[in-house]
Amino acid sequence: MARQSRSGETSVSKNKSNGANLGFEEVLWQAADRMRGKMDAAEYKHVALGLIFLKYISDAFEERYQQLQLWTSDPQNKDYFIKEPQARYQTWEDRDEYKSMNVFWVPEEARWENLQSNARQPGIGKLIDDAMIAIERENPALKGVLPKDYARPALDKNMLGELIDLIGTIGLGDKENRSKDILGRVYEYFLAKFAGAEGKNAGEFYTPRCVVQTLVEMLAPGKGRVFDPCCGSGGMFVQSEKFVETHGGRIGDIAVYGQESNATTWRLAKMNLAIRGIDNDLGEHHADSFHNDLHKDLKADYVLANPPFNDSNWGGERLRDDGRWKYGAPPAGNANFAWVQHFIYHLAPHGVAGFVLANGSMSSNTSGEGEIRKNIVEADLVDCMVALPGQLFYSTQIPVCLWFLARDKRNHKFRDRRGETLFIDARKLGKLVDRVHRELEFADIARIAGTYHAWRGDPGAGEYADVPGFCKSARTEEIAAHGFVLTPGRYVGAEEVEDDGEPFEEKMQRLVKTLEEQFAESARLEGEIQMKLRGLLNDR
């Protein structure tokens, strides 16, 4: 079965949306470092995140329980509860009172206080597994999602008890941390850390936040169906919901559809979306999108994805005559154009898609890829191409780009862009956050997305103009003249250098004179240094 998990979450301890700085993520990561002597980062991820999920839903349940107790003890309600004393108990135990606030029902044996009180007992692993089973039984949306292997002999129970005690100090449901985004941000922090610790394997669940944000800001999903057939831990959906809320919409304005081939990552996505209250259809199980398409009849308004790069093990030899390959059968040794055509297949008549691919997809002519790309361009599906800077991904140093496809370019709100494609060269944007990783900053994302929206003619986006070295709107005829290569650098040209007004001859004379003076000064300093060195030798 092909590996196809890529899209994911991200990572900063400071969240710009509300300014809160969560110090406890680093505490949890330090605990991971202590435990890594007995388990690797990949294993710790599932141990820690499962417990954090359990702590969060237990805290949220307890908070709602306390609210209901206060309500039933309110003097204004006194007469009612004198007449109906049983109603007080029924209110606390009425599951609809919890469900209405998007709070999971947590059975008594699964509540955190029960686990905390038994944290140092040898049977704590089984207690946790039983708690997970009980929660799944009471909450069908979580069926088959939660980890249930804490009792395994290989998991050190003393270390597990330490971790429970540590997580028990974090109030995920208290007044300060009442926002449901709190746990999501803990997930984001951990996922970024795990990505750095696990290297290449991290690509199975992690897509840098800045890349996801760029895709979402450019596609600007509103009401409609959002689809990611290689959804990883669900980062595309989370950012899409955030975009909708930021622009005045509500969670639920978009319908979320996804698929994930890795069983563990599929469960992680389900938990990640559950804690944020995002309804979703990720299928009833993990599955390979190419060989077992769980959403075969879905036509999405938005496709957002980060498929595996250059996947050579996708089983393409068994799908040579598949109906999705309208623009040409993709090579069995590389799934890039299988993914592109899978996305196109699932686009609604006015749908748009944004996804990440390796740079080779823009220019490769091997195994028929150039012909497929030519056919897609001639079908007028390619809306925009963005070349990204290097070092954005933890999992690969392969340079990447963003593709944007549109079924109908007449659908752009105020400008008909049929027969045109926008090219953006963003390779010089972003900043290094450490020696090996780069991030696009908010201003970078705004510039890229703003250019695209201006080109589309979206309201409030301003007027579009080509900027040498950064963006160019090219006709299909020009793309054909370049052999249907879609590398933005081919089209945007060189960045304009500001003219300082000094004539070339005068500038050259001045620069040559300055250089001669610098050579002379260098020779003088070299002579002084030699004299001082000889003096030191003579003194000895």
RODO-2510 file (C-alpha; in nm, 4 decimals, decimal comma):
residues 540
     n   res          X          Y          Z
     1     m     0,0000     0,0000     0,0000
     2     a     0,1390     0,3431    -0,0890
     3     r     0,2365     0,5821     0,1833
     4     q     0,0389     0,9002     0,1388
     5     s     0,0245     1,0957     0,4592
     6     r     0,1732     1,4401     0,4455
     7     s    -0,0465     1,7289     0,5425
     8     g    -0,0149     1,8265     0,8971
     9     e     0,0031     2,0628     1,1767
    10     t     0,2469     2,3139     1,2877
    11     s     0,4091     2,4791     1,5517
    12     v     0,4784     2,7766     1,7545
    13     s     0,4381     2,8252     2,1252
    14     k     0,3208     3,1802     2,0688
    15     n    -0,0103     3,1978     1,8889
    16     k    -0,0570     3,5252     1,7009
    17     s    -0,4334     3,4940     1,6990
    18     n    -0,4698     3,5525     2,0711
    19     g    -0,1191     3,6315     2,1920
    20     a    -0,1171     3,3621     2,4589
    21     n     0,2216     3,2102     2,5342
    22     l     0,1921     2,8505     2,6453
    23     g     0,4935     2,7559     2,8526
    24     f     0,3776     2,4050     2,9317
    25     e     0,4480     2,2690     2,5820
    26     e     0,8189     2,3022     2,6452
    27     v     0,7775     2,1297     2,9824
    28     l     0,6096     1,8389     2,8067
    29     w     0,8834     1,8235     2,5468
    30     q     1,1474     1,8170     2,8193
    31     a     0,9624     1,5205     2,9642
    32     a     0,9844     1,3608     2,6210
    33     d     1,3590     1,4084     2,6268
    34     r     1,3770     1,2291     2,9609
    35     m     1,1698     0,9408     2,8268
    36     r     1,3508     0,9075     2,4970
    37     g     1,6139     0,6909     2,6607
    38     k     1,3461     0,4231     2,6781
    39     m     1,1375     0,5120     2,3715
    40     d     1,1927     0,7043     2,0496
    41     a     1,0138     1,0241     1,9545
    42     a     0,7624     0,8447     1,7330
    43     e     0,6508     0,6213     2,0204
    44     y     0,6458     0,9036     2,2734
    45     k     0,4254     1,1053     2,0394
    46     h     0,1387     0,8600     2,0710
    47     v     0,1865     0,8034     2,4438
    48     a     0,1906     1,1756     2,5250
    49     l    -0,0700     1,3004     2,2779
    50     g    -0,3189     1,0315     2,3801
    51     l    -0,2873     1,1364     2,7448
    52     i    -0,3155     1,5059     2,6586
    53     f    -0,6330     1,4317     2,4652
    54     l    -0,7699     1,2402     2,7644
    55     k    -0,6789     1,5220     3,0033
    56     y    -0,8404     1,7821     2,7808
    57     i    -1,1751     1,6107     2,7352
    58     s    -1,1833     1,5231     3,1059
    59     d    -1,1147     1,8869     3,2008
    60     a    -1,3781     2,0108     2,9568
    61     f    -1,6291     1,7629     3,0991
    62     e    -1,5508     1,8671     3,4582
    63     e    -1,5831     2,2347     3,3699
    64     r    -1,9278     2,1775     3,2173
    65     y    -2,0259     1,9621     3,5160
    66     q    -1,9383     2,2471     3,7532
    67     q    -2,1341     2,4943     3,5406
    68     l    -2,4433     2,2740     3,5631
    69     q    -2,4015     2,2427     3,9399
    70     l    -2,3914     2,6209     3,9727
    71     w    -2,7016     2,6494     3,7565
    72     t    -2,8972     2,4001     3,9633
    73     s    -2,7988     2,5791     4,2860
    74     d    -2,8986     2,9238     4,1546
    75     p    -3,1626     3,0765     4,3908
    76     q    -3,3719     3,1756     4,0891
    77     n    -3,4145     2,8049     4,0113
    78     k    -3,4784     2,7018     4,3742
    79     d    -3,8569     2,6557     4,3507
    80     y    -3,8270     2,4357     4,0444
    81     f    -3,5774     2,2001     4,2069
    82     i    -3,7791     2,1836     4,5311
    83     k    -4,0717     2,0561     4,3255
    84     e    -3,8519     1,8359     4,1047
    85     p    -3,5532     1,7275     4,3189
    86     q    -3,4631     1,4486     4,0789
    87     a    -3,4212     1,7045     3,8007
    88     r    -3,1049     1,8370     3,9685
    89     y    -2,9308     1,5021     3,9299
    90     q    -3,0778     1,4501     3,5852
    91     t    -2,9368     1,7835     3,4696
    92     w    -2,5835     1,6880     3,5741
    93     e    -2,6193     1,3515     3,4033
    94     d    -2,8044     1,4714     3,0925
    95     r    -2,5659     1,4040     2,8061
    96     d    -2,7389     1,6569     2,5844
    97     e    -2,6284     1,9267     2,8295
    98     y    -2,2697     1,8359     2,7434
    99     k    -2,3156     1,7646     2,3766
   100     s    -2,4796     2,1040     2,3235
   101     m    -2,1523     2,2650     2,4317
   102     n    -1,9423     2,0313     2,2134
   103     v    -1,8158     1,8489     2,5235
   104     f    -1,7511     1,4747     2,5096
   105     w    -1,9230     1,2561     2,7697
   106     v    -1,6510     1,1108     2,9945
   107     p    -1,7534     0,8084     3,2054
   108     e    -1,6531     0,8244     3,5702
   109     e    -1,3834     0,5570     3,5388
   110     a    -1,2209     0,7497     3,2533
   111     r    -1,2016     1,0866     3,4277
   112     w    -0,8570     1,2256     3,4892
   113     e    -0,8848     1,2341     3,8690
   114     n    -0,9283     0,8564     3,8689
   115     l    -0,6198     0,8041     3,6543
   116     q    -0,4187     1,0607     3,8495
   117     s    -0,4899     0,8880     4,1801
   118     n    -0,3599     0,5599     4,0353
   119     a    -0,0667     0,7022     3,8370
   120     r     0,1951     0,5168     4,0429
   121     q     0,0168     0,1818     4,0458
   122     p     0,1585    -0,1041     3,8332
   123     g    -0,1786    -0,1435     3,6584
   124     i    -0,1969     0,2186     3,5361
   125     g    -0,1464     0,1097     3,1734
   126     k    -0,4572    -0,1076     3,1765
   127     l    -0,6582     0,1658     3,3527
   128     i    -0,5724     0,4063     3,0715
   129     d    -0,6600     0,1514     2,8032
   130     d    -0,9928     0,0847     2,9761
   131     a    -1,0561     0,4595     2,9955
   132     m    -0,9966     0,4969     2,6216
   133     i    -1,2320     0,2052     2,5488
   134     a    -1,5015     0,3564     2,7732
   135     i    -1,4757     0,6969     2,6047
   136     e    -1,5049     0,5421     2,2588
   137     r    -1,8074     0,3419     2,3753
   138     e    -1,9855     0,6565     2,4983
   139     n    -1,8823     0,8776     2,2042
   140     p    -1,9370     0,7057     1,8666
   141     a    -1,7488     0,9808     1,6816
   142     l    -1,4309     0,8570     1,8484
   143     k    -1,4828     0,4867     1,7731
   144     g    -1,1542     0,3233     1,6712
   145     v    -0,9641     0,6503     1,7103
   146     l    -0,7995     0,6565     2,0541
   147     p    -0,4712     0,4760     2,1371
   148     k    -0,5234     0,1693     2,3534
   149     d    -0,1825     0,0124     2,4078
   150     y    -0,0662     0,1680     2,7341
   151     a    -0,0641    -0,1705     2,9088
   152     r     0,2008    -0,3188     2,6778
   153     p     0,4987    -0,4561     2,8725
   154     a     0,7510    -0,2513     2,6733
   155     l     0,6079     0,0761     2,8084
   156     d     0,7838     0,1658     3,1337
   157     k     0,5057     0,2201     3,3906
   158     n     0,7196     0,4402     3,6189
   159     m     0,7845     0,6761     3,3279
   160     l     0,4145     0,6611     3,2387
   161     g     0,3254     0,7601     3,5953
   162     e     0,5685     1,0532     3,5791
   163     l     0,4091     1,1719     3,2569
   164     i     0,0578     1,1508     3,4052
   165     d     0,1718     1,3543     3,7067
   166     l     0,3260     1,6145     3,4768
   167     i     0,0205     1,6451     3,2509
   168     g    -0,1955     1,6578     3,5646
   169     t    -0,0376     1,9935     3,6528
   170     i    -0,1719     2,1524     3,3336
   171     g    -0,5203     2,2999     3,3515
   172     l    -0,6528     2,2516     3,0010
   173     g    -1,0091     2,3268     3,1037
   174     d    -0,9593     2,6068     3,3538
   175     k    -1,0708     2,9647     3,3106
   176     e    -0,7496     3,0866     3,1451
   177     n    -0,7307     2,7972     2,9007
   178     r    -1,0971     2,7678     2,8137
   179     s    -1,0485     2,8069     2,4382
   180     k    -1,0644     2,4775     2,2544
   181     d    -0,7676     2,5914     2,0504
   182     i    -0,5431     2,5354     2,3529
   183     l    -0,5055     2,1624     2,2992
   184     g    -0,4747     2,2134     1,9265
   185     r    -0,1803     2,4408     1,9909
   186     v    -0,0204     2,1789     2,2159
   187     y    -0,0642     1,9315     1,9314
   188     e     0,0921     2,1809     1,6916
   189     y     0,3935     2,2353     1,9146
   190     f     0,4480     1,8625     1,9611
   191     l     0,4045     1,7844     1,5934
   192     a     0,6703     2,0396     1,5007
   193     k     0,9063     1,9010     1,7657
   194     f     0,8444     1,5442     1,6533
   195     a     0,9063     1,6500     1,2955
   196     g     1,2459     1,7870     1,3911
   197     a     1,3311     1,4809     1,6009
   198     e     1,2143     1,2204     1,3513
   199     g     1,3526     1,3773     1,0359
   200     k     1,2275     1,2095     0,7185
   201     n     0,9638     1,0011     0,8933
   202     a     0,8014     1,3226     1,0105
   203     g     0,6794     1,3840     0,6563
   204     e     0,4064     1,1317     0,7259
   205     f     0,2145     1,3811     0,9363
   206     y     0,3732     1,7236     0,9275
   207     t     0,3420     2,0132     0,6855
   208     p     0,4936     2,3422     0,8065
   209     r     0,2301     2,5890     0,9185
   210     c     0,3538     2,8641     0,6893
   211     v     0,3049     2,6393     0,3840
   212     v    -0,0473     2,5419     0,4928
   213     q    -0,1317     2,9063     0,5666
   214     t    -0,0098     3,0138     0,2231
   215     l    -0,2311     2,7568     0,0522
   216     v    -0,5328     2,8514     0,2633
   217     e    -0,4839     3,2281     0,2255
   218     m    -0,4621     3,1913    -0,1506
   219     l    -0,7616     2,9613    -0,1939
   220     a    -0,9626     3,1501     0,0721
   221     p    -1,2140     2,8716     0,1390
   222     g    -1,5626     2,9974     0,2211
   223     k    -1,8760     2,7868     0,2260
   224     g    -1,8389     2,4546     0,0512
   225     r    -1,6651     2,1184     0,0539
   226     v    -1,2945     2,0990     0,1389
   227     f    -1,1127     1,7795     0,0420
   228     d    -0,7649     1,6487     0,1253
   229     p    -0,7072     1,2913     0,0042
   230     c    -0,3714     1,2629     0,1860
   231     c    -0,4727     1,4554     0,4969
   232     g    -0,2056     1,3547     0,7491
   233     s    -0,2972     1,4983     1,0877
   234     g    -0,5582     1,7343     0,9399
   235     g    -0,3662     2,0608     0,9202
   236     m    -0,5327     2,1782     0,5995
   237     f    -0,8756     2,1445     0,7598
   238     v    -0,7749     2,3227     1,0794
   239     q    -0,6309     2,6203     0,8927
   240     s    -0,9340     2,6309     0,6609
   241     e    -1,1702     2,6496     0,9583
   242     k    -0,9532     2,9213     1,1136
   243     f    -0,9677     3,1175     0,7885
   244     v    -1,3467     3,0948     0,7787
   245     e    -1,3778     3,2095     1,1421
   246     t    -1,1286     3,4939     1,0937
   247     h    -1,3351     3,6232     0,8018
   248     g    -1,6643     3,6226     0,9859
   249     g    -1,7871     3,2717     0,9158
   250     r    -1,8590     2,9837     1,1518
   251     i    -1,7174     2,6385     1,2089
   252     g    -1,9464     2,4279     0,9956
   253     d    -1,9559     2,6668     0,6999
   254     i    -1,7263     2,4246     0,5265
   255     a    -1,7728     2,0486     0,5034
   256     v    -1,4522     1,8543     0,5622
   257     y    -1,3680     1,5393     0,3633
   258     g    -1,0398     1,3557     0,3838
   259     q    -0,8555     1,0304     0,3484
   260     e    -0,5367     0,8962     0,5017
   261     s    -0,3477     0,5742     0,4300
   262     n    -0,1490     0,5517     0,7546
   263     a    -0,3608     0,4065     1,0368
   264     t    -0,1827     0,5892     1,3187
   265     t    -0,1901     0,9228     1,1382
   266     w    -0,5592     0,8755     1,0515
   267     r    -0,6348     0,8393     1,4239
   268     l    -0,4244     1,1460     1,5014
   269     a    -0,6245     1,3476     1,2466
   270     k    -0,9533     1,2308     1,3976
   271     m    -0,8402     1,3376     1,7463
   272     n    -0,7044     1,6682     1,6186
   273     l    -1,0341     1,7564     1,4512
   274     a    -1,2438     1,6254     1,7415
   275     i    -1,0815     1,8547     1,9989
   276     r    -1,1545     2,1530     1,7747
   277     g    -1,5171     2,0576     1,7223
   278     i    -1,4714     2,0140     1,3466
   279     d    -1,7166     1,7667     1,1955
   280     n    -1,5476     1,5554     0,9318
   281     d    -1,5729     1,2599     0,7016
   282     l    -1,2338     1,0896     0,6903
   283     g    -1,3914     0,7557     0,6130
   284     e    -1,4487     0,4811     0,8668
   285     h    -1,0875     0,3666     0,8432
   286     h    -0,7538     0,4482     0,6845
   287     a    -0,7267     0,3690     0,3128
   288     d    -0,5123     0,4299     0,0045
   289     s    -0,6628     0,7048    -0,2129
   290     f    -0,5413     0,5556    -0,5410
   291     h    -0,6535     0,1981    -0,4811
   292     n    -0,9463     0,2495    -0,2431
   293     d    -1,0971     0,5926    -0,2985
   294     l    -1,3403     0,6367    -0,0076
   295     h    -1,4939     0,9498    -0,1649
   296     k    -1,5226     0,8327    -0,5239
   297     d    -1,8294     1,0459    -0,6015
   298     l    -1,7157     1,3601    -0,4169
   299     k    -1,6775     1,6792    -0,6186
   300     a    -1,5092     1,9347    -0,3934
   301     d    -1,5176     2,3134    -0,4029
   302     y    -1,1651     2,3243    -0,2596
   303     v    -0,8877     2,0674    -0,2723
   304     l    -0,5964     2,1290    -0,0360
   305     a    -0,3158     1,8752    -0,0135
   306     n     0,0502     1,7959     0,0381
   307     p     0,1041     1,4516    -0,1156
   308     p     0,4274     1,2526    -0,0789
   309     f     0,6962     1,3805    -0,3138
   310     n     0,8081     1,1617    -0,6036
   311     d     0,6478     0,8479    -0,4579
   312     s     0,7789     0,5485    -0,6537
   313     n     0,5799     0,2875    -0,4603
   314     w     0,2245     0,3884    -0,5316
   315     g     0,1184     0,0799    -0,7274
   316     g     0,0688     0,2632    -1,0548
   317     e     0,1320    -0,0452    -1,2662
   318     r    -0,2052    -0,1778    -1,1460
   319     l    -0,3907     0,1366    -1,2539
   320     r    -0,2752     0,1922    -1,6116
   321     d    -0,6285     0,2272    -1,7493
   322     d    -0,7840     0,4155    -1,4569
   323     g    -1,0533     0,6661    -1,5543
   324     r    -0,8861     0,9440    -1,3568
   325     w    -0,5966     0,9673    -1,6041
   326     k    -0,7766     1,1973    -1,8470
   327     y    -0,4569     1,3849    -1,9337
   328     g    -0,2272     1,0836    -1,9638
   329     a    -0,1279     0,7740    -1,7660
   330     p     0,1210     0,8761    -1,4951
   331     p     0,4488     0,6832    -1,4756
   332     a     0,4498     0,3839    -1,2433
   333     g     0,7729     0,5121    -1,0895
   334     n     0,6448     0,8549    -0,9786
   335     a     0,3022     0,9445    -0,8371
   336     n     0,3253     1,3234    -0,8808
   337     f     0,0935     1,3426    -1,1816
   338     a    -0,1286     1,0703    -1,0448
   339     w    -0,1950     1,3027    -0,7518
   340     v    -0,2485     1,6027    -0,9812
   341     q    -0,5081     1,4132    -1,1828
   342     h    -0,6690     1,2681    -0,8704
   343     f    -0,7196     1,6260    -0,7475
   344     i    -0,8641     1,7352    -1,0829
   345     y    -1,0990     1,4351    -1,0847
   346     h    -1,2437     1,5441    -0,7491
   347     l    -1,2911     1,9131    -0,8398
   348     a    -1,6447     2,0510    -0,8753
   349     p    -1,7280     2,2445    -1,1977
   350     h    -1,6173     2,5707    -1,0343
   351     g    -1,3714     2,4136    -0,7904
   352     v    -1,0160     2,5234    -0,7170
   353     a    -0,7197     2,3222    -0,5902
   354     g    -0,3973     2,4176    -0,4151
   355     f    -0,1268     2,1648    -0,3371
   356     v     0,2448     2,1132    -0,2768
   357     l     0,4712     1,9214    -0,5146
   358     a     0,8431     1,8798    -0,5679
   359     n     0,9949     2,1314    -0,8108
   360     g     1,0613     1,8574    -1,0626
   361     s     0,6905     1,8451    -1,1389
   362     m     0,7193     2,1858    -1,3104
   363     s     0,9742     2,0798    -1,5701
   364     s     1,0183     1,6999    -1,5866
   365     n     0,9744     1,5409    -1,9297
   366     t     1,0564     1,1832    -1,8309
   367     s     0,8104     0,8937    -1,8638
   368     g     0,5439     1,1092    -2,0268
   369     e     0,5200     1,3666    -1,7465
   370     g     0,5885     1,6540    -1,9865
   371     e     0,3012     1,5446    -2,2090
   372     i     0,0621     1,5222    -1,9126
   373     r     0,1648     1,8704    -1,7968
   374     k     0,1179     2,0038    -2,1528
   375     n    -0,2325     1,8580    -2,1690
   376     i    -0,3262     2,0116    -1,8328
   377     v    -0,1960     2,3538    -1,9407
   378     e    -0,3791     2,3352    -2,2743
   379     a    -0,6981     2,2457    -2,0868
   380     d    -0,6513     2,5857    -1,9173
   381     l    -0,6516     2,4360    -1,5676
   382     v    -0,3288     2,5860    -1,4312
   383     d    -0,4209     2,9049    -1,2470
   384     c    -0,1042     2,9904    -1,0587
   385     m     0,2436     2,8499    -0,9859
   386     v     0,4485     2,9549    -0,6827
   387     a     0,8162     2,8688    -0,6344
   388     l     0,8884     2,8468    -0,2600
   389     p     1,2179     2,9051    -0,0782
   390     g     1,4201     2,6046     0,0299
   391     q     1,4540     2,4602     0,3820
   392     l     1,0846     2,4898     0,4732
   393     f     1,0341     2,1204     0,5471
   394     y     1,1726     1,9136     0,8312
   395     s     1,1337     1,5935     0,6346
   396     t     1,3088     1,6776     0,3080
   397     q     1,5507     1,9239     0,1521
   398     i     1,3816     1,8776    -0,1877
   399     p     1,2801     2,2245    -0,3169
   400     v     0,9035     2,2536    -0,3512
   401     c     0,6399     2,4571    -0,5287
   402     l     0,2692     2,5277    -0,5011
   403     w     0,0276     2,4439    -0,7794
   404     f    -0,3130     2,6108    -0,8089
   405     l    -0,5708     2,4707    -1,0484
   406     a    -0,9098     2,6162    -1,1421
   407     r    -1,1833     2,4313    -1,3276
   408     d    -1,3263     2,7557    -1,4663
   409     k    -1,1188     3,0747    -1,4704
   410     r    -1,4309     3,2715    -1,5601
   411     n    -1,5312     3,2032    -1,2015
   412     h    -1,2817     3,4625    -1,0822
   413     k    -1,5078     3,7263    -0,9400
   414     f    -1,4312     4,0307    -1,1524
   415     r    -1,1667     3,9288    -1,4034
   416     d    -1,1690     3,6674    -1,6766
   417     r    -0,8275     3,4984    -1,6741
   418     r    -0,8951     3,2321    -1,9335
   419     g    -0,5784     3,1512    -2,1283
   420     e    -0,3532     3,3011    -1,8589
   421     t    -0,1439     3,1665    -1,5709
   422     l     0,0123     3,3646    -1,2878
   423     f     0,3732     3,2861    -1,1948
   424     i     0,5149     3,3909    -0,8567
   425     d     0,8802     3,3445    -0,7624
   426     a     0,8923     3,3504    -0,3803
   427     r     1,2322     3,1830    -0,3417
   428     k     1,3890     3,4896    -0,1817
   429     l     1,1193     3,5258     0,0852
   430     g     1,1193     3,3898     0,4407
   431     k     1,3786     3,3880     0,7159
   432     l     1,5964     3,1222     0,8774
   433     v     1,4687     3,0178     1,2212
   434     d     1,7697     2,7954     1,2830
   435     r     2,0652     2,6676     1,0810
   436     v     1,8579     2,4353     0,8638
   437     h     1,4958     2,5559     0,8699
   438     r     1,3284     2,8537     0,7102
   439     e     0,9792     2,9984     0,7613
   440     l     0,7632     3,2307     0,5570
   441     e     0,6612     3,5255     0,7724
   442     f     0,3148     3,6802     0,7830
   443     a     0,4211     3,9609     0,5469
   444     d     0,5572     3,7057     0,2975
   445     i     0,2329     3,5073     0,2962
   446     a     0,0308     3,8277     0,2635
   447     r     0,2409     3,9384    -0,0338
   448     i     0,2048     3,6065    -0,2161
   449     a    -0,1679     3,5727    -0,1480
   450     g    -0,2345     3,9410    -0,2142
   451     t    -0,0681     3,9179    -0,5549
   452     y    -0,2823     3,6186    -0,6463
   453     h    -0,6070     3,7830    -0,5327
   454     a    -0,5226     4,1047    -0,7185
   455     w    -0,4555     3,9028    -1,0345
   456     r    -0,7928     3,7284    -0,9916
   457     g    -0,9615     4,0648    -0,9449
   458     d    -1,0949     3,9828    -0,5984
   459     p    -1,2625     4,2748    -0,4168
   460     g    -1,0288     4,4836    -0,2041
   461     a    -0,7152     4,3183    -0,3392
   462     g    -0,5981     4,6187    -0,5415
   463     e    -0,4724     4,6323    -0,8980
   464     y    -0,2417     4,3656    -1,0316
   465     a     0,0837     4,4489    -1,2128
   466     d     0,3744     4,2305    -1,3191
   467     v     0,6778     4,2779    -1,0934
   468     p     1,0096     4,1768    -1,2552
   469     g     1,1770     3,9076    -1,0497
   470     f     0,8611     3,8296    -0,8524
   471     c     0,5428     3,7808    -1,0589
   472     k     0,4251     3,7602    -1,4189
   473     s     0,0944     3,6827    -1,5866
   474     a     0,1703     3,4697    -1,8932
   475     r    -0,0500     3,3605    -2,1801
   476     t    -0,0720     2,9943    -2,2757
   477     e     0,1146     3,0761    -2,5981
   478     e     0,4140     3,1975    -2,3974
   479     i     0,4059     2,8835    -2,1814
   480     a     0,4014     2,6733    -2,4992
   481     a     0,7062     2,8630    -2,6258
   482     h     0,8868     2,7493    -2,3091
   483     g     0,8002     2,3852    -2,3785
   484     f     0,5200     2,3899    -2,1170
   485     v     0,7714     2,4223    -1,8370
   486     l     0,5986     2,5893    -1,5380
   487     t     0,9006     2,7119    -1,3401
   488     p     0,8230     3,0730    -1,2368
   489     g     1,1836     3,1848    -1,2904
   490     r     1,1369     3,1270    -1,6640
   491     y     0,8690     3,3958    -1,6761
   492     v     0,9204     3,6573    -1,4043
   493     g     1,2639     3,7634    -1,5304
   494     a     1,5283     3,9435    -1,3252
   495     e     1,4516     4,1833    -1,0455
   496     e     1,4883     4,5464    -1,1475
   497     v     1,7844     4,7259    -0,9938
   498     e     1,7184     5,0830    -0,8947
   499     d     1,9075     5,3295    -1,1148
   500     d     2,1150     5,5698    -0,9054
   501     g     2,1543     5,8144    -1,1955
   502     e     2,5362     5,7913    -1,2142
   503     p     2,6684     5,7378    -1,5712
   504     f     2,8359     5,4001    -1,6235
   505     e     3,1765     5,5445    -1,7286
   506     e     3,1949     5,7678    -1,4221
   507     k     3,0878     5,4849    -1,1898
   508     m     3,3547     5,2501    -1,3301
   509     q     3,6303     5,5124    -1,2903
   510     r     3,5224     5,5776    -0,9308
   511     l     3,5028     5,2080    -0,8413
   512     v     3,8437     5,1319    -1,0012
   513     k     4,0032     5,4195    -0,8099
   514     t     3,8443     5,2996    -0,4825
   515     l     3,9692     4,9450    -0,5466
   516     e     4,3241     5,0688    -0,6162
   517     e     4,3191     5,2643    -0,2908
   518     q     4,2037     4,9565    -0,1021
   519     f     4,4817     4,7449    -0,2582
   520     a     4,7400     5,0063    -0,1549
   521     e     4,6046     5,0163     0,2017
   522     s     4,6101     4,6375     0,2153
   523     a     4,9779     4,6320     0,1068
   524     r     5,0666     4,8947     0,3686
   525     l     4,8963     4,6983     0,6472
   526     e     5,0667     4,3779     0,5337
   527     g     5,4065     4,5507     0,5535
   528     e     5,3349     4,6760     0,9058
   529     i     5,2327     4,3309     1,0207
   530     q     5,5529     4,1763     0,8786
   531     m     5,7680     4,4395     1,0545
   532     k     5,5970     4,3728     1,3898
   533     l     5,6406     3,9972     1,3475
   534     r     6,0163     4,0414     1,2725
   535     g     6,0425     4,2654     1,5809
   536     l     5,8880     3,9957     1,7972
   537     l     6,1320     3,7377     1,6623
   538     n     6,4336     3,9666     1,7235
   539     d     6,3199     4,0330     2,0831
   540     r     6,3357     3,6616     2,1490
***
